[in-house]
Amino acid sequence: MKNRTFELEGNIVDVVARRIFQGRVSVTDGRITGITEEKVDASHYILPGLVDAHIHIESSMLIPSEFARLAVVHGTVASVSDPHEIANVLGIPGVMFMIENGKKVPFKFNFGASSCVPATKFETAGASLGVDEITSLLAMDEIRYLSEMMNFPGVLFEDPEVMAKLTAAKKAGKPIDGHSPGLRGKDAKKYIEAGISTDHECFTKPEALEKIQYGMKILIREGSAAKNFEALCSLIDEYPEMVMLCSDDKHPNDLEIGHINELVVRAMKKGSDFMDVIRSCTYHPVTHYRLPVGLLQPGDPADLIIVDNLDRFFVKATYVDGVKVADNGKTLIGSVVESPSNNFSTDPVKAEELRVTATKGEIRVQKALDGQLITEEIHVTPRVINGFVESDPQRDILKMVVKTRYNSSPPAVGFANGFGLKQGAIASCVAHDSHNIVAIGADDDSITRAINLIVSSTGGISIVEGDHDMVIPLPFAGIMSDQDGYSIAQLYEQIDQWAKRLGSELRAPYMTLSFMALLVIPDLKLSDKGLFDGRKFAFTSLFC
């Protein structure tokens, strides 16, 4: 398919020279052999393909080849992908699976060496990547960068292992991604001066501005759960050379609808300069990470898209290395069949294991914030029945449980606010970053059933309501499906809407749930080992 010659004509968008002109693009054997400026039929626009500057493919619940099938429809030709979800479960073999599967489709996955596996020592993970493993990964051509350094306390206190990983990336000549939510002042400056070049965790503009002043590039994130575009989009106008666009985590039903193209349209509606917008998802990620992705220049790989106009931005066609991979909203990439591998060994939970004996005082509760990964710690008087603290759906104080999937240790129990479930329970084995089982519900029996549905499936997401239930199995590492991406998108839409019918008003209840165990994001989180204070970076008690 690649070894052929063809021409495209239209309005050509040159993101390098920052100009638009009418002309023809000549492609031979997958590369651009010439661009001629001349008067032609200019009813559409030809642009470089879009790049997601930071994403965890696993969060789509799709293996890379299936992710590609959906993403190319929206004009995405490449991604900067941190495989630390599967790395936390399977280690280097998991990373290698992502690389090899990604090579089987015409899409440009650019994986990183996951710097924090496990994310912390305060949870049970399935694997560990030390300095030697990171160094070996960074030596690979397929590994483009050191993935997000979530252990910012380790950077600030110059932990030897953390500093050795940063040094390994510098010696390999590869950029280092950051992860430092809320870090400000001299701490932010020290973190950036350690060689960390980007951050996708800014949730306020003042924080982003401060980091830009210290030389850090800001990735404006808009995913299924974390939505920071509105707070940060004006940076595109004010600091256009310091901004990229990313999704971080994208659930399959959202990916079916759109990807980075949606952010282009939103920025344009706000009046941003088109060239600044389009460079943030083409030129900037390609040059920052030195990606083998074309920018619509002579000699480049023919990674390009055709859109109807610059306002609606409907993608009429997508090409990767000169191969047409999407046509008018339809993917042209076929599915790839793979054999799943997993790391899942735990026993079913019993309802009595979820009991919390009441003591005097209030309890600490995680308050989920819609559109954010951070939580707030609130203190409430618990609902006590027969000496035990129970879920209180009337006040939206629901019992939350995290059970390790790697052994048969008893579950950890806490409470959360913001999910709004009036009955039933939801559970998931997609729980960042160690991917243990996390569940929340209105009563112990429902929570128990939701967890055990995942145990019996050795990974997945589930919902329970009365005598009814549903589970979506995820046989690849317990976090990705073996089914067609569009089928999973439909199934996920069903289970997502069911959770909302139970009372949740969150835009993405399952995605939000998956981050309630992510200890590196403050304020209060729950691991399989107990309640965790993300500000003090230490365990804390339920009762206060």
N, C-alpha and C positions, 0 to 999 in steps of 0.2 A: 504493500500500500504506500510505503514511503517513497519508493524509487520512481517518481514520476514528476513531470513538470506541469505547473498550472499558474494561472495569473488571477489576481483579484483586483478589482478596481473600486474606487470610492473615495471618501474623505479620509485621508491618512492622518492618524494622530501620532506625531513624533514626540514622545515624552522626553527624549534626550535634548532636542533642540527647542522644546516647548512651542511647537507650532502645529497647525493643522492645514493641510493642503490637499488638493485633488491630485489623484495619480493612480499608478498601477504598482502592485507588489508581485514580483516574480519569485516563484518557489521551485526549487529543484532538489530532489533527494532529501527533502525535509529541512532545507535551509533557504533563507532568503538570499537570492542571487542578484536581485536588483530592485530598486525603488525609483520609479520614474515619475516626475512631477509633470502632469499634463491635464488638460481639461477632459473629464470623463463623466460617465453617469454617476453622480454623487448623491444618490438617494440614501446611502447608509454610510457608516463609519467603520474603519478598520483600526483596531487598537492592539497593543500587546495584551496577552492574557493576564488575568488577575491572579494575585498571590495572596494567600492568607498568611500573614506574618507570624502567627503563633497559634497553633491548634494541637489538641490531643485527639488524634483520629479515633482512638478507642471510645471517646465519649459519645461518638455518633452511634455506638453499639454495632458498628460495621467494620469489617476488616478493610484494609486500605483499598483493595481492588473494588469493593462495593462502594466505599466512600467516593472514589473517583467517578464511578458511574453517575452518581447524583450531582457531584460538584461541577462537572464540566458543563452541564446543562446551563449553569448560571455564569459561565465564562471563567471559572477558576481553572487554571492550568497547572498550578503548583501550590505547595504548602510548605511552611517551616514547621515541622512536626516534632513535638517532644513525645517520645514513646514511654514516658515514665509510668504510665498506667500499667502497661503490660510488663514493664521492667520490674515493678514492685511485686508482681505475681510470679513471673517466670525468669527474671534476670536476663542475662545476655541472650539466651535462646529465644526469649520473647522479642527482644529487639531485632534479632536476625530474622525472625518470622516476618515482622513488619517490613523490613527492607526487602526481603525476597518476594513477598507477596506483592508489594508495591511495584516491583520491576515487571510484573506480568501484565500491566496495563499501560496505555499511553497517558501517563500523568506523572508529574515531576514531584515526588515526595522527597523532602530534604530533612532527614532525621538528625536529631542531636544525641549527644551522650548525656544521659540523665544524671544530673549531678547529685541528687538527693534521694537515694534508694537505700534504705527506707527514708521517708521524709523526716521522721524523727525517731528517737529511741523510745518514745512513749507509746508505741503501738506495735502490734504484731504484723509483720509483712512476710511475703513469701520469698524474698530474695534480698541480697545486699550487693551493691556495687561500690567497691573500694577504689583507692587510687590506681591500683594496677589495672583493674577492669576499665576504669574511665580512660586511662592512658592508652590501652589497647583499642578501645572504641575510637578515640580521637585520631588514631593512626590510620583509620579506614577512610577511603575517599568518599564513601557514602555518608559518613558522619560529618556534618557541615559546621557544627558549633557545640559548645557546652550548654546544655539545657538549663533552664531557669534555676538559679542558685537561691533556693527557698530558705536555706539556713542562714538568714542574714545575721542572727546573733553570732553564728560561727565566724562570719566575715568580720564583724565588729570586734570580736574578742580574739581574732586571729587564731582560730582553731587549726592545729597543724594539718589535719586531714583536709579540711576545707581549703586552706591555702595551697596545699599540694595539688588539689584538683584545678584550682584557678591557674596555677603555674603550668600544669600539663597542657591546658588549653592555649595558654600564651606561647608555649614552646611549639605547639602544633600550628600556630598561626591562625587559630580559629576564634571567632567572636564568642563572647560569653553573655548569655541572657540572664536577666535579673528577675527577682520576685521579692518585692519589699513593700507590702501594703502599709501605707500610713507612715513610712519612714521619712523623717524630716531633719532639717538642720545639719549639725555636724555629723550625725550618724549617717544620714543620706550621703553626705559628701565623702565620708570615709568608705562607704560601701561602693560608691561609683569609682573612687580613685583606686580601688582594688582591681579595676579593669572590667567592671561589669557595665555593659553598654546599652542595655534596654530594660524597660519595665512595662509590663502589661497590667499591673495591679493598682494603678492610680485610680482612685474613685472620687477625688476632688481636684478642681483645677489648680488651687494654690499648691497642692502637693506636686502636681505635674510640672508646674512652672518652676518650682524650686529645683526639681531634678533636671529639667532642661538647662537651667542656669549652670548646673554643675557638669553639663556635657552629655547627659544621658538622653537617649532617644525614647520617645513615649509611643507605645503601641496602644492605640485606642481600641478597647475591647467591647464587642457587642455579641454576646453569645446567648444561649438559651436561658441561663440563669443570671450571669453577671452582665449588667447592661450599663456601660459607662459612656456611651456615645454622646448622650445629651449633655453630660457634664463637661466633656472634653472636646467636643467637635470644633469649637472655636479655635483650638490650637492649630487646626489645618490652615486657617487664615493668618494666624499670628506667627507661627513657627513652622512653615510648610516643609522645611528641610529636616525637621526633627521628629516627624510623625509618620507612623505606619498604621494600617488597619488590620485588625485580627478578630477572630471569634473565640479563641481559647477552647471553648466546649460548645458543641452544636448537636442537639438531639436530632434523630433521623427525620421526624415530622417537620421540624424547622428547616432542615437541610433540603428536603424535598421542595420547599417553597422558595428558598433563596439562600444566598450566601453573601460574599463580599459585595456583590452587585447591589444589594439592598442598601448598603452603607453609602455607596456612590450616589445613588438616587437621593437618599436623605440629605446628604451634604449639599448636593446641588440645589435642593429645595430650600435650603437655608441660605442660599446665595453665595456659597463658597466658589472660588475660582476653579473651573473645571480642571485645569492643568495641575493645580496643586492637589486636588482630590485624586486624580487618576495616578499621579506619581506616587502617592502614598501607598498604593496597592500594586504598583508595578516597579518603577525605577528604584524606589528606596529599599524595599526588601531585597531586590535582586542585587543591588550594589553593596548593601550592608553585609549580607550573608554570602556574597560572591556565588550566587546561584547559577547553575547552567540553564538559565531560562532566557528566552529571547525577549528583546525590547523593541522589536520591529525595526531593526537596523540591518543593512546589508551584511551578510555573513552570519547573522544570528540564526539560531534554531527558529523554525517557523511556528512559534507559540503565539497564536494571535486569535482575536475574536472579531466578529462582525456584529454591530449593534444597529438598531433601526435609527435611533437618534440619541442625543446626549442628555435628554431630559427623562424619557421613559426608560431608556437603556435596556430594551429588550434584546437579549442575546439571540441572534439569528443563527449563528454558527460558531463553533469553537474548534480550533486546530491545535494539536500538540505535535511538534516535530513534523509538521506538514500533513499529519493525518487528521482528517475530519472526525471528531469524537462526539460532537453534538450538533443537532440540526433542528432548529425551530422548536425548542423545548423537549426534544427527545434525545436520550442518550444513545450513542452508537457503540458503546463499549459493552462487551459481553461479560457475563459473570465468570468468575474463576472458582473452581471447586478446590477446597483445601481440607485437610484432615485436622480437626481440632486437637489442641493440647490444653491441659488445665492443671491447676494446683489447688485442689479443694478436698479437705478432709476434716469434717466436723460432724458432731452428732446433732440430732434434732434437739430443739430447746423445749423445756417443760414450762408450763405456765407458772408454777411455783418458783421457778428461778427468777422470775421478773418481779417478785414481791419486794417492796421497799418498806421496811419497818419504820414507822413514824417516831420521831423524837421531837423535842421542843424546838421552836423557832421556825423561821421561813426556809424556803429552799431556793437554790440558785437555778434559774431557768434560762435556756438559750432562746433569745428572741430572733427569729429568722426575719431578714429584711428582703422584701421582694426586689429582685434586680441586683442584689449585692451578695458577695460571698462572706463578708464580715457578718458577725452577729453581735447582739448586745446582751449583756448580762442583766437580768432583772431579778428581783427578789419578791416572792409571793408567799402568802400563807397557803399551805397545801390542803387539798381535799383528803381527809383521812376517814377510812371506813374499816371498822374492826381492827384498828391499830396499824393499818397499812396505808401508805400514800398511793392514791389512785389517779388515773387520768381524770381531768375535769373538762369535758368538752364544752360545757356552758361558758367557761372562762377562757377556753382555748389554751389550757395547760395540759398538754398531752405527754404521755410516757413515751420516751424514746429509748431504743435499745441498740447496742452495738455488740455483735457476737463475732469472734474471730472465725474465719473460714479455714484456718490452717491447722487447728487442733481442737480439742474438745473442752477448752477452758470455759467456765461459766460466763454468761453475758454481763456487760456493764449496762447500768440503767441510769437514765437521767430524765429530764423533762424539757419540753420545748414549747414555745409560743409562736404563733404566726402561720401555722399550717391549716387551722380552721376545720379539721375533720370533726364531723358531728357523730360519726359512727364508723366502724370498720377500722382498717389499717392498711398501710402501704409499706413495702419493703424493697430493698435493692441490694444487690451485690456490687453495684457500681458505686463505690464509696471512697472518695479520694482521701489519701493516695494509696492506701494499702489494700483497698477493695475487700474489706470485711463486710459482713452483712449489717445493714443499718435499717431500722424499722421505726415507725411511729404510728400510734393508733389511739382509739378511744377506749379500748378495754384490753385486758391481758390476753384473753382467749383469741381475739382477732390478731393481735400482734404475734402471738405464738404461731398461729396458722400461717400468717404471711411469711414469717421467717422460715418455717418448715417447708413451705412450697419451694423456696429457694434452695434449701438443703437437699430436697429430693431431686431438684433439677441440676444440682452442682453448679449453681450460678444462674442469675437472672434477675428480673424485677417482677413484683407480684402485688396483688391487691385482694382484699377480703372485705366482703359486705354480707353479713348474715350467713346464709348457707351458700352464697355465691362467691366464686373466686376466679382469678385469672393469673397466669404466670407466663412470661415470655422467657424461654430458656436462652442462655448466652453461653454456649459451649466453648468458645475460644477464650481461655483464661478466666471464664466466668464473667466476662465483661463485653464480649462481642458475639454477634449472631452468625450462624452459618446459612442464613436465608438471604434471599434477594432483598436489596436495600429498600426498594419501594414497598415490598410486603411488610418489612419491619417498620417502615414509616407509618403504614396504616395501622398495624397492631399497636404501635406506641401511641398513636393518636387516640385509639380506643381506650387504652389504659389510663392515659393522661386525662381524658375527658371524664372517665369514671371517677378518678380521684377528685376532680373538681365537683362532680355531683355529690360526693360525700361531704362537701362543704369547703374545700380548699379554694381560696381566691388567689393563690400564687399563680403567676404566669407559667411557671414550670415547677410543679411540686416535686417531681422525681429528681430533677436536676438540683433543686435547692436541697433536697434531702441528701443527695450524694456529697454535698459539701459540709454537712453538719458534723462530719467526723474529720475534717481537714484541719489538723492542729496548727498548721503554720499560718492560718488566717485568724486574727483575733475576732471577738473577745473570748467567748466561751464555746468550747467544743467538747465532744464526747468520743473517746477512743475505746477500743475493746478492753483497755486496762483501767478506764475511769474518766471522770470529769476533768477537763483540762483548761487552765487559765492561759489563754494565748498571749496575754500582756506580760505575765510573770514567767511564762514558758515553764509551767510546773503544774502538777496535779493539784486539784482543790477538792473541797468537800461539797457534797450535795446540800447539806444543811448549813445554814449560816446564822 
